[in-house]
Amino acid sequence: MLTPSSRRRGSAPRRRPRTARALTGTVCLLALSGTTLAAAPASAADPVPPAPVSWRADLSRTGADDVNVRYDAGALRVRDGSLGPASLGRDRGYASAVLDPHHVDRPVDRVAVDLDATVPDKAGVEVDVRGRAADGTWTEWRRAAPGAPAELPRDVVDVQARLTLWNARGGPTAAVRAVTLTADDAGTAPAEPAPATRAAAFSARVYATREGLVGHTTANGHVIRANDHFVALPSRRALSPNGSGQYSVQVCGPARCETAPVWDVGPWNTHDDHWNPAAQREQWKDLPQGLPQAQAAYEDGYNGGRDEFGRQVANPAGIDLADGTFYNVGLNDNGWVTVTYLWTEGGGDTTSFPTWGTDVSVRQQATTDSTRVASLPGPTTVRVRCQVHGQLVNYEGYSNDAWSYLPDYGGYVSNIFVDVADPWLPGVPTC
């Protein structure tokens, strides 16, 4: 339901608009016990650090965000051991479970995980976590490994975990019985920059390949359709849940640019977040920001010319494009495109505007029939990066074909619901 604010009702129209090994509560990814470090006694005036916050995730609730998992006999497992991410084409079973977000009563920036699981030989379990800041924006996913908690790039008030399970084809699956998360404030997250000082989203020129694979399933569970619009990047750090545009890119090819969500993992690698600065990259930290590992392997023989799985790299691809996106940006064969990673550095140069109405849809593309990626429950101040002419929208006497891209939500909102007089937002560039 869309309801204008009372002020709005009373105003004149202003717009036109991975032997089994048992892991039983001992894989603690944050050393909260063990060696005791001597410390000077705290004075009465010294603040007492807040105790870490712990909770046990509910694994029994599987839903639309989960991929190829089943919950039985008290554990999560791979359902179909032959299903793998479409863009990788690997003969290995894969499953993913996105757990429910958990709200914490104070800002945190570090998350540890206790995992109770049995992991057969040639199977595996990875845990990633992310956080949502008070302004509603999500961090990238960060892996939590034994002895290494996930360090988030900023303070967050909601924490979410994602389990990724692997097994050899025909081999037994891992069984995850319990996941306990512990969050605290490491005090290392930088202060959030003021909106006026946010840097532009990072862009790089990378080699794009056409994904195709209609009928196959992506890493987030989407079944690929003909003329589909999404991309694959070679890291799960920026994998959006199915149907979501939380992590999206702008792809500019020979003909035009398109904003598309990240719904698959590949090509070549799965831990190559090449859009991050070298020190922050999950792997390949000696490569500069913006240089995909596959490109370095193909062009310069980096890592012996092989990807993370030991395969000989046959092209320099750093992104896969679904067919609709591939052809829409003007590619007829694999080629070079400019990619802007819209969630990075605050989403790019933006201008803030108020919105009006309730349950206002934010769409994947600038059309009312494209996937709804978020909603604005009530009047909200949003950051607009750019705007486009899209589908004409008519609502309560207003008509407008202008749509604004909101990087914090990964989608577009009709300018009808942006509370300014002009149908085309002043000072906001075209996408």
Secondary structure, DSSP 8 states (H G I E B T S, - for coil): -----HHHHTS---------EEEEEEEESS--SSS--------TTS------EEEE---S---TT-BSEEEETTEEEES-TT---TTT--SEEEEEEE---EEEEEEEEEEEEEEEEEE-TT-EEEEEEEEE-TTS-B---EEEBTTB-EEEEEEEEEEEEEEEEEEETTS---EEEEEEEEEE--S-S-----GGG----EEEEEEEEE---TT-B-TTS-B--TT---EEESBGGG---TT--SSEEEEE-SS-EEEEEEEEE-SS-SB--TTS-GGG-SS-TTS-TT--HHHHHHHH-GGGGB-TTS-B--S-EEEEE-HHHHHHTT-SSSEEEEEEETTGGGGSS-EEEEB-SSSEEEESSSSTTS-EEEEE-SS-EEEE-EEEEEEEEEETTEEEEEEEEETTTTEEEEGGGB-SS-SS-TT--B-
